[in-house]
Each structure stands twice: as structure tokens, then as C-alpha cells.
Amino acid sequence: MEFVPLYVQSEYSMLQSTCSIDLLVKTSKEYGYKSLAVTDFGVMHGTIKFYNACKKAGIKPIIGLKVPYSLNGVVSNILLYAMDIAGYRNLMRISSRYKTLKNPIDIEDLRKCSLGVLAVTPGSESIVYNFLRNKSINNLKEHISILESVFNNIYVGLTLTTMTDRNNFDNNYQILNSNNVKMVALQPVMFLTPNDIDAYCVLKSIANNANLVNITEAESNSYLYTNSEIEYLFCKYP
């Protein structure tokens, strides 16, 4: 399988990631990745630097964005990717709207900016995972149906960053597959290697008014995996 890191937050996600653009691209090149995305939270300040670094390294850059959205009174996160120049412009519009309003973006506003945009639900950070965990199949189908009406391309991201994810993976996969929902393997990246977890912890503590933060199991596994690590995790479902 050819895995693409699609859920990567960089230093431009304020107090959420320790990944510098240059080291991120350098490490991705060393791992043999041919494509790489950056999905910073609410902002696109690092887009040009990321694009240029990827081009220099011979890696295909995928321009993305992570934002919260509101649908039927429920707030969740979503990852958005530019498929073309129209999509890039729409991501800029979405980012500007989020930074201006400081509130989750209403689904109807996303609909107005959906041309050229591909969407992925970010694993356990998405309300979709709650529906799967609670076996709320009707709610799951309704929510995904609305997302499908907004975006021409929508995928449910499947993560394996916790033991719970791994234990529920087969069941989640079967439910989504039986309902013809498109899926994609997703590995969140908030720091580059396991050795960077202390720096990440300091960053999170700063964001918490200098009060020490306990890193969750999911966070502790949110680093850039090598191809062999990804293949081991997702080997059952190429």
C-alpha cells in the first residue's frame, strides 16, 4: 500500500505541533514518502513555505486545512484539501472566515466554498466516530449523507492511535463498508518522532497556562510513522 500522511499539523498550528516545515519535509523524504499534506488548524500561513520545501525535495505537496464545523447543532472537526486552484482559493476563504468569526463554520457556509475541495473526517476527533462507537447507524448515515451533499469527495478517516481504535477497527470498517462509505487510513502527526514527545508536552502545557498537561494515548502516538510502521498497522486493509 502507498500511504500518504494526510493529517499533519505544523508549527503554524499555534501551540498544537512541534513540527517545523523544513524538518517535516526532510524526514518525510527520508521515509520515502512521495506525497505529503499539511492541515494546520484554522490557518494557512505556512502554505507557501510548505509548497516550496516539498517541490525542492521532490515530494508532491497537498494543501490542506483543519477546521471545526457545525451541523444540526453538533460541532465536529473536518480536514479539507485543495484539489485544484479553485479548491485552494476556497480553503483560503474558509480559513479567513474562521479566523474572523472565531466560531465553528456552519455546514451551509462550507457548502458555498466546497468547489475543488476534498474532505476527510479526522478519525476519533470526528462525530462520525461517536456514531460508530454508539452504533448509531441512522445518525451516522444521515451525517455522512449531508457531508456527501456538501463535498463531491468525502472520506471517513480511520485512525489506530489507541488500543480502543485497534479493538474497534474491524467493526468500524465493516459498518462503513456495508454502507458504501469511502475510507482512508489516517495517522495524526503533531510531532516528528517519539523523541519529540517531551517538547510536545511542554507546548501543550504552555497552551494550558503553564499547567502541566498529561498526554493522552492518542497524542503519544501522533508522530510521523515510517512506511513499515504504517504497513504493520493497516496491513489487513490495503
VEXTIMAR-453534 format. One record per residue: chain; residue number from 1; residue in three letters; y, x, z of N, C-alpha, C, O in turn. Coordinates in steps of 0.1 Angstrom, whole numbers, plus 5000, padded with zeros to 4 digits. Each point is the difference from the previous one (the first is absolute). Layout:
A  NUM  Ala  Y  X  Z  Y  X  Z  Y  X  Z  Y  X  Z;
...
//
This chain:
A  1  Met  4988  5008  5000  5012  4992  5000  5012  5009  5000  5001  5011  5006;
A  2  Glu  5010  4984  4987  5013  5007  5001  5009  4993  5009  5005  4989  4997;
A  3  Phe  4998  5017  5014  5008  4994  5010  5015  5004  4998  5003  5012  4997;
A  4  Val  5006  4979  5005  5014  5003  4999  5007  4996  5013  4999  4989  5005;
A  5  Pro  5007  5021  5002  5007  4996  5013  5012  4991  4996  5010  5004  4995;
A  6  Leu  4988  4983  5009  5010  4990  4996  5009  4996  5012  5010  4994  4998;
A  7  Tyr  4986  5009  5014  5008  4996  5012  5004  5013  5007  4994  5004  5010;
A  8  Val  5017  5002  4986  5005  5012  5006  5015  4998  5003  5008  4997  4992;
A  9  Gln  4995  5006  5021  5014  5000  5005  5004  5014  5002  4993  5008  5005;
A  10  Ser  5019  4995  4990  5005  5014  5001  5011  5001  5011  5002  4990  5008;
A  11  Glu  5004  5021  4993  5011  5003  5009  5011  4990  4999  5008  4999  5009;
A  12  Tyr  4993  4994  4980  5011  4991  4997  4998  4986  5007  5009  4992  5001;
A  13  Ser  4979  5006  5004  4997  4989  5009  5004  5004  5014  4992  5006  5007;
A  14  Met  5020  4990  4997  5006  5005  5012  4991  4999  5012  4996  4989  5004;
A  15  Leu  5000  5022  5003  4992  5001  5012  4987  4993  4999  4994  4995  5009;
A  16  Gln  5001  5005  4978  4986  4994  4998  4990  5009  4994  4989  4998  4999;
A  17  Ser  5016  5014  4996  4991  5009  4993  5006  5014  5001  5012  5002  5000;
A  18  Thr  4978  5008  5001  5004  5014  5000  4999  5007  4987  5002  5012  4998;
A  19  Cys  4994  4980  4991  4997  5006  4987  5012  5004  4992  5008  4991  4996;
A  20  Ser  4994  5021  5002  5011  5005  4991  4995  4998  4986  4989  5002  4997;
A  21  Ile  5020  4995  4994  4997  4998  4986  4993  5012  4994  4990  4999  4994;
A  22  Asp  5016  5013  5008  4995  5012  4994  4986  5003  5005  4991  5003  4992;
A  23  Leu  5006  4996  5021  4987  5003  5005  4990  4989  4997  4988  5003  4997;
A  24  Leu  5016  4985  5002  4992  4989  4996  4994  5002  4986  4988  4999  4997;
A  25  Val  5021  5004  4994  4996  5003  4986  4992  5012  4999  4990  5000  4992;
A  26  Lys  5013  5011  5015  4993  5012  4999  4986  4998  5005  4990  5005  4994;
A  27  Thr  5008  4988  5018  4987  4997  5005  4992  4991  4991  4988  5002  4999;
A  28  Ser  5018  4988  4995  4993  4991  4991  4995  5008  4988  4989  4997  4995;
A  29  Lys  5019  5012  5000  4995  5009  4989  4988  5008  5004  4991  5002  4993;
A  30  Glu  5010  5004  5019  4988  5008  5005  4988  4992  5002  4989  5005  4998;
A  31  Tyr  5012  4982  5005  4989  4991  5002  4995  4995  4986  4989  4993  5000;
A  32  Gly  5018  5009  4990  4995  4996  4987  5004  4986  4995  4995  4995  4991;
A  33  Tyr  5015  4999  5016  5005  4987  4996  5008  5001  4987  5008  5009  4999;
A  34  Lys  4989  4982  4992  5007  4999  4988  5012  4991  5000  5009  5001  4992;
A  35  Ser  4991  4989  5017  5011  4991  5002  5003  4998  5015  4991  5003  5008;
A  36  Leu  5021  4994  4995  5004  4999  5014  5012  4990  5001  5009  4999  4991;
A  37  Ala  4990  4992  5019  5011  4991  5002  5007  5003  5013  4995  5006  5009;
A  38  Val  5018  4990  4992  5008  4999  5012  5005  4986  5002  5006  4994  4991;
A  39  Thr  4991  5001  5021  5004  4986  5004  5008  5000  5013  4995  4996  5010;
A  40  Asp  5017  5010  4989  5008  5000  5012  5005  4987  5005  5001  4990  4991;
A  41  Phe  5001  5008  5022  5003  4987  5005  5014  4996  4998  5010  5006  5006;
A  42  Gly  4992  4985  4985  5013  4994  4997  5010  5008  4992  5010  4995  4996;
A  43  Val  4987  5018  5002  5009  5009  4993  4994  5007  4988  4988  5001  4999;
A  44  Met  5020  5004  4992  4996  5007  4989  5008  5013  4998  5002  5005  4989;
A  45  His  5003  5000  5022  5009  5012  5000  4993  5013  4994  5006  5008  4994;
A  46  Gly  4980  4992  5008  4993  5012  4996  4994  4999  4986  4993  5009  4996;
A  47  Thr  5010  4981  4997  4994  4997  4987  5001  5012  4990  4991  5004  4994;
A  48  Ile  5022  5000  5004  5002  5010  4990  4994  5013  5004  4994  5007  4991;
A  49  Lys  5007  4997  5021  4994  5013  5005  4985  4999  4998  4994  5010  4996;
A  50  Phe  5000  4979  5008  4985  4998  4998  4996  5000  4986  4991  5007  4996;
A  51  Tyr  5017  4987  4995  4997  4999  4986  5000  5014  4994  4991  5004  4993;
A  52  Asn  5019  5004  5010  5002  5013  4994  4989  5010  5006  4995  5008  4992;
A  53  Ala  5002  4991  5021  4989  5008  5005  4987  4997  4994  4992  5010  4997;
A  54  Cys  5005  4978  5001  4987  4996  4994  4999  5005  4985  4990  5006  4996;
A  55  Lys  5021  4993  4997  5000  5004  4986  4998  5015  4999  4993  5005  4992;
A  56  Lys  5014  5002  5017  4998  5015  5000  4986  5004  5004  4995  5010  4995;
A  57  Ala  4998  4982  5013  4987  5004  5004  4989  4994  4991  4988  5003  5002;
A  58  Gly  5016  4989  4988  4990  4995  4991  4993  4988  5005  4989  4997  4996;
A  59  Ile  5018  4996  5014  4994  4988  5006  5008  4987  4995  5012  5001  4999;
A  60  Lys  4981  4989  4998  5007  4987  4996  5006  4994  5012  4993  4996  5009;
A  61  Pro  5020  5002  4991  5007  4994  5011  5000  4985  4999  5002  4994  4989;
A  62  Ile  4995  4999  5022  5000  4985  5000  5010  4996  5010  4999  5003  5012;
A  63  Ile  5012  4991  4983  5011  4996  5009  4997  4987  5007  4997  4990  4994;
A  64  Gly  5004  5010  5019  4996  4988  5008  5010  4998  5011  5010  5007  5002;
A  65  Leu  4987  4982  5005  5009  4995  5011  4992  4992  5009  4992  4992  4996;
A  66  Lys  5011  5009  5017  4993  4991  5010  5011  4991  5006  5010  5005  5005;
A  67  Val  4988  4982  4996  5010  4991  5006  4993  4989  5007  4988  4996  4997;
A  68  Pro  5018  4998  5013  4995  4988  5006  5005  4988  4992  5011  5000  4994;
A  69  Tyr  4980  4990  5006  5004  4988  4993  4996  4987  5008  4992  5001  5009;
A  70  Ser  5014  4988  4988  4998  4988  5007  4994  4990  4991  5006  4997  4989;
A  71  Leu  4983  4996  5015  4994  4990  4992  4995  4989  5009  4992  5002  5009;
A  72  Asn  5014  4986  4989  4996  4989  5009  5002  5003  5015  4992  4996  5008;
A  73  Gly  5019  5011  4995  5003  5003  5014  4992  5012  5006  5002  5003  5011;
A  74  Val  4989  5003  4981  4992  5011  5004  5006  5013  4994  5002  5000  4988;
A  75  Val  5000  5010  5021  5005  5013  4995  4988  5010  4999  4992  5001  5009;
A  76  Ser  5008  5006  4980  4990  5010  4997  5006  5011  4992  5011  4999  4996;
A  77  Asn  4981  5012  5002  5005  5011  4992  4993  5000  4987  4989  4995  4998;
A  78  Ile  5017  5011  4992  4994  5001  4986  5005  5013  4994  5011  5004  5002;
A  79  Leu  4980  5002  4990  5003  5012  4992  5003  4996  4986  4993  4992  4994;
A  80  Leu  5018  5013  5001  5004  4996  4986  5002  5013  4992  5004  5010  5005;
A  81  Tyr  4992  4989  4982  5000  5012  4991  5006  4997  4987  4998  4989  4994;
A  82  Ala  5010  5020  5001  5006  4998  4987  4991  5003  4989  4994  5011  4999;
A  83  Met  5003  4980  4992  4991  5002  4988  5008  5005  4988  4994  5006  4991;
A  84  Asp  5019  4992  5009  5008  5004  4989  5015  5001  5005  5002  4998  5012;
A  85  Ile  5007  5004  4978  5014  5001  5004  5006  4987  5006  5008  5000  5009;
A  86  Ala  4987  4989  4986  5004  4987  5006  4995  4999  5014  5007  4995  5009;
A  87  Gly  4981  5009  4994  4995  5000  5013  5007  5009  5010  5003  4997  5011;
A  88  Tyr  5001  5015  4984  5008  5009  5008  5013  4994  5004  5005  5001  5011;
A  89  Arg  5002  4993  4979  5013  4993  5003  4998  4989  5010  5008  4998  5009;
A  90  Asn  4981  4995  4990  4997  4989  5010  4997  5005  5014  5004  4994  5010;
A  91  Leu  4989  5018  4991  4998  5006  5013  5014  5004  5006  5001  4999  5012;
A  92  Met  5008  5006  4980  5013  5004  5005  5007  4987  5005  5007  5001  5010;
A  93  Arg  4992  4988  4983  5006  4988  5004  4994  4995  5014  5007  4996  5009;
A  94  Ile  4980  5005  4992  4993  4995  5012  5004  5009  5012  5003  4995  5011;
A  95  Ser  4998  5018  4986  5004  5010  5011  5014  4997  5004  5003  5000  5012;
A  96  Ser  5006  4998  4979  5014  4997  5003  5001  4987  5008  5008  5000  5010;
A  97  Arg  4984  4990  4986  5001  4988  5008  4995  5001  5014  5006  4995  5009;
A  98  Tyr  4983  5013  4993  4995  5002  5013  5010  5007  5009  5002  4997  5011;
A  99  Lys  5004  5014  4983  5009  5008  5008  5013  4992  5004  5006  5003  5010;
A  100  Thr  4997  4988  4981  5013  4992  5002  4997  4990  5011  5009  4998  5009;
A  101  Leu  4980  4994  4990  4998  4989  5008  4992  5004  5013  5002  4993  5011;
A  102  Lys  4991  5018  4989  4992  5005  5012  4990  4989  5005  4996  5000  5011;
A  103  Asn  5000  4992  4980  4990  4989  5003  4989  5000  4990  5001  5005  4989;
A  104  Pro  4987  4990  5015  4989  4999  4990  5005  4992  4988  5008  4991  5001;
A  105  Ile  4987  5013  4987  5005  4994  4988  4992  4987  4997  4987  5001  5000;
A  106  Asp  5019  4989  4997  4994  4987  4997  4991  5002  4987  5005  5006  4991;
A  107  Ile  4984  4987  5009  4991  5001  4989  5006  4996  4987  4997  5005  4989;
A  108  Glu  5013  4985  5012  5006  4996  4987  5010  5010  4995  5003  5001  4988;
A  109  Asp  5003  5007  5021  5008  5011  4995  4992  5011  4994  5004  5006  4990;
A  110  Leu  4984  4996  5015  4991  5010  4993  4996  4995  4987  4999  5008  4990;
A  111  Arg  4999  4979  5008  4997  4994  4987  5010  5003  4990  4997  5003  4988;
A  112  Lys  5016  4997  5016  5011  5003  4991  5000  5015  4995  5006  5003  4990;
A  113  Cys  4987  5005  5018  5000  5015  4997  4986  5005  4997  4997  5011  5003;
A  114  Ser  4994  4980  4992  4986  5004  4998  4997  5006  4986  4989  5005  4999;
A  115  Leu  5020  4994  4992  4997  5005  4987  4997  5015  5000  5008  5008  5005;
A  116  Gly  4981  4996  4990  4996  5014  4999  4996  5006  5014  5000  5012  5001;
A  117  Val  4997  4979  5008  4996  5005  5014  4985  4996  5003  4996  4989  4998;
A  118  Leu  4997  5021  5006  4986  4998  5005  5000  5000  5015  5008  5007  5006;
A  119  Ala  4984  4984  5001  5001  4999  5014  4986  5002  5006  4989  4997  4994;
A  120  Val  5011  5009  5018  4987  5002  5008  5003  4997  5014  5010  5004  5006;
A  121  Thr  4981  4988  5000  5001  4997  5014  4995  5013  5008  4989  5005  4997;
A  122  Pro  5019  4999  5013  4996  5013  5007  4990  4999  5011  5003  5003  5012;
A  123  Gly  4985  4994  4984  4989  5000  5010  5002  4992  5012  5004  4988  4999;
A  124  Ser  4993  5018  5013  5001  4993  5012  5015  4996  5004  5002  4993  5010;
A  125  Glu  5007  5012  4983  5014  4997  5003  5004  4986  4993  5012  4996  5001;
A  126  Ser  4979  4999  4992  5003  4987  4992  4994  4988  5007  4990  5001  5007;
A  127  Ile  5017  4988  4992  4995  4987  5005  4986  4997  4993  4992  4992  5006;
A  128  Val  5005  5013  4983  4988  4998  4993  4988  5005  5009  4990  4993  5000;
A  129  Tyr  5012  5018  5007  4989  5005  5009  4998  4990  5011  4989  4999  5005;
A  130  Asn  5022  4995  5000  4998  4990  5011  4992  4989  4995  4991  4995  5008;
A  131  Phe  5011  5000  4980  4993  4989  4995  4985  5004  4998  4991  4992  5003;
A  132  Leu  5006  5020  4993  4987  5005  4998  4993  5001  5014  4988  4996  5002;
A  133  Arg  5019  5009  5008  4994  5002  5013  4997  4987  5007  4990  4999  5006;
A  134  Asn  5018  4991  4991  4998  4987  5006  4992  4991  4992  4998  4988  5003;
A  135  Lys  4998  5017  4985  4992  4992  4990  5008  4987  4996  4994  4990  4999;
A  136  Ser  5019  5012  5000  5009  4988  4996  5000  5001  4984  5010  5003  4995;
A  137  Ile  4979  4993  4999  4999  5001  4986  5010  4992  4992  5006  5005  4990;
A  138  Asn  4997  4983  5015  5010  4991  4993  5014  5006  5000  5007  5000  4990;
A  139  Asn  4996  5005  5022  5013  5007  5001  5001  5013  4992  5010  5003  4994;
A  140  Leu  4979  5004  5006  4999  5012  4991  5002  4997  4986  5008  5006  4993;
A  141  Lys  4985  4984  5002  5001  4996  4986  5014  4995  4996  5005  5003  4989;
A  142  Glu  5001  4989  5020  5013  4995  4998  5011  5011  4999  5008  5000  4991;
A  143  His  4991  5009  5019  5010  5011  5000  4999  5009  4988  5010  5003  4994;
A  144  Ile  4977  5000  5002  4999  5009  4988  5004  4993  4988  5005  5006  4990;
A  145  Ser  4992  4981  5009  5004  4992  4988  5015  5000  4999  5005  5001  4988;
A  146  Ile  5002  4998  5022  5015  5001  4999  5004  5014  4996  5009  5001  4991;
A  147  Leu  4985  5009  5014  5004  5014  4996  4997  5002  4985  5007  5006  4993;
A  148  Glu  4982  4988  5003  4996  5001  4986  5010  4992  4991  5002  5004  4988;
A  149  Ser  5004  4986  5017  5010  4993  4992  5013  5008  4999  5008  4997  4991;
A  150  Val  4994  5012  5019  5012  5008  5000  4999  5013  4992  5008  5003  4992;
A  151  Phe  4980  5003  5009  4998  5013  4993  4988  4999  4990  4990  4994  5003;
A  152  Asn  5012  5011  4985  4990  5000  4990  4988  5008  5005  4988  4997  4996;
A  153  Asn  5014  5013  5012  4990  5009  5004  5001  5001  5016  5009  5006  5005;
A  154  Ile  4981  4989  5002  4999  5000  5014  4986  5005  5004  4990  4994  4996;
A  155  Tyr  5010  5015  5013  4987  5005  5006  5000  5000  5015  5011  5001  5006;
A  156  Val  4978  4997  5000  4998  5001  5014  4995  5014  5003  4990  5004  4995;
A  157  Gly  5018  5003  5013  4997  5014  5004  4990  5000  5011  5001  4993  5010;
A  158  Leu  4988  5014  4989  4990  5001  5010  5000  5014  5007  4999  5010  4993;
A  159  Thr  5003  4990  5020  5001  5013  5007  4988  5002  5009  4993  4990  5004;
A  160  Leu  5004  5023  4999  4989  5003  5009  5005  5010  5011  4993  5009  5003;
A  161  Thr  5018  4988  5003  5006  5009  5009  4996  4998  5015  5003  5008  5009;
A  162  Thr  4990  4981  4993  4995  4997  5014  4985  4996  4999  4995  4997  4989;
A  163  Met  4998  5004  5022  4986  4995  5001  4999  4986  4997  4990  4995  4993;
A  164  Thr  5020  4997  5011  5000  4985  4997  5000  4998  4985  4993  4992  4994;
A  165  Asp  5016  5016  4999  5001  4999  4985  4986  5003  4994  4995  4993  4991;
A  166  Arg  4998  5017  5014  4987  5004  4994  4989  4990  5003  4992  4997  4991;
A  167  Asn  5009  4997  5021  4990  4990  5003  5002  4987  4993  4990  4994  4997;
A  168  Asn  5022  5003  4999  5003  4988  4993  5001  5001  4985  5002  4991  4993;
A  169  Phe  4997  5022  5002  5002  5002  4986  4991  4993  4991  5005  4993  4990;
A  170  Asp  4982  5007  5012  4991  4993  4991  5003  4985  5000  5000  4994  4989;
A  171  Asn  5002  5000  5022  5003  4986  5001  5013  4997  4992  5001  4990  4993;
A  172  Asn  5010  5018  5010  5013  4997  4993  4998  5002  4985  5006  4992  4992;
A  173  Tyr  4987  5018  5004  4998  5002  4986  4993  4988  4993  5004  4996  4990;
A  174  Gln  4986  4999  5017  4992  4989  4994  5009  4988  4999  4999  4992  4990;
A  175  Ile  5009  5005  5020  5008  4988  5000  5010  5001  4989  5002  4990  4992;
A  176  Leu  5005  5021  5006  5010  5002  4990  4993  5000  4986  5006  4994  4991;
A  177  Asn  4983  5012  5008  4993  5001  4987  4996  4986  4996  5000  4997  4988;
A  178  Ser  4994  4995  5021  4996  4987  4997  5011  4990  4996  4998  4990  4993;
A  179  Asn  5014  5014  5011  5012  4992  4996  5008  5006  4989  5011  4996  4998;
A  180  Asn  4983  5014  4995  5006  5006  4988  5013  5007  5003  5010  4999  4992;
A  181  Val  4991  5006  5020  5013  5007  5004  4998  5015  4997  4990  5006  5003;
A  182  Lys  5020  4999  4990  5000  5014  4996  5003  5009  5012  5008  4997  5008;
A  183  Met  4984  5014  4993  5001  5009  5012  5003  5014  4996  4997  5004  4988;
A  184  Val  5008  5004  5021  5003  5014  4997  4998  5008  5014  5004  4995  5010;
A  185  Ala  4990  5017  4989  4998  5008  5012  5014  5006  5004  5007  5005  4991;
A  186  Leu  4995  4994  5021  5014  5004  5005  4998  5009  5013  4992  4997  5009;
A  187  Gln  5015  5015  4991  5000  5009  5011  5015  5003  5004  5006  5007  4993;
A  188  Pro  4998  4987  5018  5014  5003  5004  5002  5014  5003  4991  5007  5006;
A  189  Val  5021  4998  4990  5004  5014  5003  5013  5001  5007  5010  4996  4994;
A  190  Met  4990  5008  5018  5012  5002  5008  5003  5014  5004  5011  5004  5003;
A  191  Phe  4978  5004  4996  5002  5015  5001  4989  5007  4992  4991  4993  4995;
A  192  Leu  5011  5019  5002  4991  5007  4990  4986  5003  5004  4991  4997  4993;
A  193  Thr  5008  5009  5019  4987  5005  5005  4998  4996  5014  5010  4997  5007;
A  194  Pro  4978  5003  4999  4998  4997  5014  5008  5009  5009  5003  4996  5011;
A  195  Asn  5000  5016  4984  5007  5009  5009  5015  4996  5002  5007  5005  5009;
A  196  Asp  4997  4985  4983  5014  4995  5001  5002  4988  5009  5011  4995  5001;
A  197  Ile  4978  5002  5006  5001  4987  5008  5009  5002  5012  5007  4990  5003;
A  198  Asp  4994  5022  5002  5010  5001  5012  5014  4998  4995  5008  4994  5007;
A  199  Ala  4995  5012  4982  5014  4998  4994  5003  4985  4997  5011  4995  5003;
A  200  Tyr  4978  4998  4992  5002  4986  4998  5002  4992  5013  5008  4991  5001;
A  201  Cys  4985  5013  5009  5001  4994  5013  5014  5002  5006  5006  4990  5005;
A  202  Val  5000  5022  4993  5013  5002  5005  5010  4991  4992  5009  4995  5006;
A  203  Leu  4989  5004  4981  5009  4992  4992  4999  4985  5004  5011  4994  5002;
A  204  Lys  4977  5001  5001  4999  4986  5005  5007  4998  5013  5005  4990  5003;
A  205  Ser  4994  5021  5006  5006  4999  5013  5015  5000  4999  5007  4993  5008;
A  206  Ile  4999  5015  4983  5014  4999  4997  5004  4986  4996  5010  4995  5005;
A  207  Ala  4982  4999  4987  5003  4987  4995  4999  4990  5012  5006  4989  4999;
A  208  Asn  4987  5014  5011  4998  4992  5012  5009  5004  5011  4996  4999  5012;
A  209  Asn  5016  5006  4985  5010  5004  5010  4995  5011  5009  5003  5000  5012;
A  210  Ala  4990  5009  4982  4995  5012  5006  4989  4997  5011  4997  5009  5008;
A  211  Asn  4998  4979  4992  4988  4997  5008  4987  5003  4993  4999  4996  4988;
A  212  Leu  4992  5011  5019  4988  5004  4993  4992  4988  4995  4998  4990  5007;
A  213  Val  4998  5012  4980  4992  4989  4994  4986  5005  4999  4997  5011  4996;
A  214  Asn  4994  4979  5007  4985  5003  4997  4997  4997  4986  5002  4988  4996;
A  215  Ile  4992  5021  4997  4997  4998  4986  4987  4991  4999  4990  5003  5007;
A  216  Thr  5011  4988  4984  4988  4991  4999  4989  5007  4992  5003  5010  4993;
A  217  Glu  4985  4984  5007  4989  5005  4992  5004  5000  4985  4997  5010  4993;
A  218  Ala  5009  4980  5002  5004  4999  4986  5010  5011  4997  4999  5007  4989;
A  219  Glu  5011  4995  5020  5010  5010  4997  4994  5014  5000  5004  5009  4992;
A  220  Ser  4986  4994  5017  4994  5013  5001  4993  5004  4987  4997  5012  4998;
A  221  Asn  4999  4978  4995  4993  5002  4987  5009  4999  4988  4995  4999  4988;
A  222  Ser  5018  5000  5014  5009  4997  4989  5006  5013  4994  5012  5003  5000;
A  223  Tyr  4979  5005  4995  5004  5013  4993  4994  5000  4986  4992  4992  4996;
A  224  Leu  5012  5018  4997  4996  5002  4986  4985  5005  4999  4998  5011  5003;
A  225  Tyr  4993  4980  4994  4986  5004  4999  4997  5008  4987  5007  4998  4990;
A  226  Thr  4984  5010  5011  4995  5007  4988  4992  4990  4992  4995  4990  5005;
A  227  Asn  5002  5014  4982  4992  4991  4992  4986  4999  5006  4994  4989  4999;
A  228  Ser  5000  5021  5007  4987  4999  5005  5000  4990  5012  4990  4993  5002;
A  229  Glu  5020  5007  5006  5001  4991  5012  5001  4986  4995  4994  4991  5005;
A  230  Ile  5014  5007  4984  5001  4986  4995  4987  4995  4994  4996  4989  5002;
A  231  Glu  4997  5020  4991  4987  4996  4994  4990  4997  5010  4992  4991  4998;
A  232  Tyr  5008  5016  5013  4991  4997  5011  5003  4986  5006  4991  4993  5003;
A  233  Leu  5022  5004  4999  5004  4987  5006  4996  4988  4991  4995  4990  5005;
A  234  Phe  5009  5012  4982  4999  4988  4991  4988  5002  4990  5000  4993  4990;
A  235  Cys  4990  5015  5014  4989  5003  4990  4992  4987  4996  4995  5000  4989;
A  236  Lys  5005  4990  5020  4992  4988  4996  5007  4992  4990  4993  4992  4993;
A  237  Tyr  5020  5009  5006  5007  4991  4991  5009  5009  4991  5012  5001  5002;
A  238  Pro  4983  5004  4987  5008  5009  4991  5011  4992  4992  5007  5006  4993;
//
